[in-house]
Amino acid sequence: MPDLTLYEIVGLAVPGLFLCVLVLWVVGVIRTFRQRRVLRYIDRFGAEELTGRVRQLKVRGYEEQAIQLAQVELGMPAKAARSWVKSI
């Protein structure tokens, strides 16, 4: 195994850390954009919790119940709720 100097280790670690931070930032932006429509109706933590419940309903094949959940919990119009649920 070749001996690595401190400069070589730092030269590899800094771009790796930058890439990790960039990926985390992109994931955060994507989550915010998906919840953007819901944030008009509810606070951020409530939006994250509701998004999780809607995602679980969709995974189980209950998309119509997810749409009804969005309408009941948020008072969101039917067309907007359907569009939001499909985007998740």
C-alpha positions as CSV (number, residue, x, y, z in Angstrom):
1,M,0.0,0.0,0.0
2,P,1.5,3.4,-1.0
3,D,2.2,5.9,1.7
4,L,0.0,8.9,1.5
5,T,1.2,12.3,2.6
6,L,-1.0,14.7,4.6
7,Y,-1.5,16.9,1.5
8,E,-2.7,14.0,-0.5
9,I,-5.2,13.0,2.2
10,V,-6.5,16.5,2.5
11,G,-6.6,16.8,-1.3
12,L,-8.9,13.8,-1.4
13,A,-11.0,14.6,1.7
14,V,-11.9,18.2,0.8
15,P,-13.6,17.4,-2.5
16,G,-15.3,14.4,-0.9
17,L,-16.7,16.5,1.9
18,F,-17.8,19.2,-0.6
19,L,-19.6,16.6,-2.6
20,C,-21.4,15.2,0.5
21,V,-22.5,18.7,1.5
22,L,-23.7,19.4,-2.1
23,V,-25.7,16.2,-2.2
24,L,-27.4,17.0,1.2
25,W,-28.2,20.5,0.0
26,V,-29.8,19.2,-3.2
27,V,-31.9,16.7,-1.2
28,G,-33.1,19.5,1.1
29,V,-34.0,21.7,-1.9
30,I,-36.0,18.8,-3.5
31,R,-37.9,18.2,-0.2
32,T,-38.7,21.9,0.1
33,F,-40.0,22.1,-3.5
34,R,-42.2,19.0,-3.0
35,Q,-43.7,20.5,0.2
36,R,-43.9,24.0,-1.3
37,R,-47.6,23.8,-2.0
38,V,-48.4,22.4,1.4
39,L,-46.6,25.1,3.2
40,R,-49.3,27.5,2.3
41,Y,-51.7,25.5,4.4
42,I,-49.6,24.2,7.3
43,D,-46.3,24.7,9.2
44,R,-43.1,23.0,8.0
45,F,-43.1,20.2,10.6
46,G,-46.7,19.4,9.9
47,A,-46.0,19.3,6.2
48,E,-43.2,16.8,6.7
49,E,-45.4,14.6,8.8
50,L,-48.3,14.8,6.4
51,T,-46.0,14.1,3.4
52,G,-44.8,10.9,5.2
53,R,-48.4,9.8,5.8
54,V,-49.3,10.5,2.2
55,R,-46.3,8.6,0.9
56,Q,-47.2,5.6,3.0
57,L,-50.7,5.6,1.6
58,K,-49.4,5.8,-1.9
59,V,-47.0,2.9,-1.4
60,R,-49.8,0.8,-0.1
61,G,-51.9,1.6,-3.1
62,Y,-54.4,4.0,-1.5
63,E,-53.8,7.1,-3.6
64,E,-57.5,8.2,-3.4
65,Q,-57.3,8.1,0.4
66,A,-54.1,10.1,0.3
67,I,-55.9,12.7,-1.8
68,Q,-58.8,12.8,0.7
69,L,-56.4,13.1,3.6
70,A,-54.8,16.2,1.9
71,Q,-58.2,17.7,1.4
72,V,-59.4,17.1,4.9
73,E,-56.2,18.0,6.8
74,L,-55.4,21.1,4.7
75,G,-58.7,22.2,3.2
76,M,-56.9,22.0,-0.1
77,P,-59.0,22.1,-3.3
78,A,-59.5,18.6,-4.9
79,K,-57.5,19.5,-8.0
80,A,-54.6,20.8,-6.1
81,A,-54.6,17.9,-3.6
82,R,-54.6,15.4,-6.5
83,S,-51.7,17.2,-8.2
84,W,-49.7,17.4,-4.9
85,V,-50.3,13.7,-4.1
86,K,-49.2,12.6,-7.6
87,S,-46.0,14.7,-7.2
88,I,-44.9,12.9,-4.1
